[in-house]
Amino acid sequence: MADQLRLFPDLISCFFEEIVRLDSPFKLHSREVRRDCELGGFQLPKNNRLLLLWASATRDVDKFEHPDRLTLNRKHPKTHMGFGRGLHFCIGAVLARLEARVVLQ
């Protein structure tokens, strides 16, 4: 892998995204269900606890072909949940990507 990155430094960004996808710094959220609702086809009763495993989502077989494999040619390398999503997206993601690229280059 290191030899491949030396020969093709343009792959460093993809390598970093794969590392974040495989070993996400953003693991989970715990929430209390405040009202009866449905999420992804599951009924969630009020006052139950909900554990959202973002790290598990980065290995979803419906989203990633060979999800447990480090692959440098993924079609959309930044579609992982390694930095969260939406309101919970990591404010430092841009800086982390920049620092990683500089260090790896």
HELIX and SHEET records of a PDB file:
HELIX    1   1 ALA A    2  LEU A    7  1                                   6    
HELIX    2   2 PRO A    9  LEU A   11  5                                   3    
HELIX    3   3 ILE A   12  LEU A   22  1                                  11    
HELIX    4   4 TRP A   54  ALA A   57  1                                   4    
HELIX    5   5 GLY A   86  HIS A   88  5                                   3    
HELIX    6   6 ALA A   93  LEU A  104  1                                  12    
SHEET    1   A 2 LEU A  28  GLU A  32  0                                        
SHEET    2   A 2 ARG A  49  LEU A  53 -1                                        
SHEET    1   B 2 CYS A  37  LEU A  39  0                                        
SHEET    2   B 2 PHE A  42  LEU A  44 -1                                        
END                                                                             
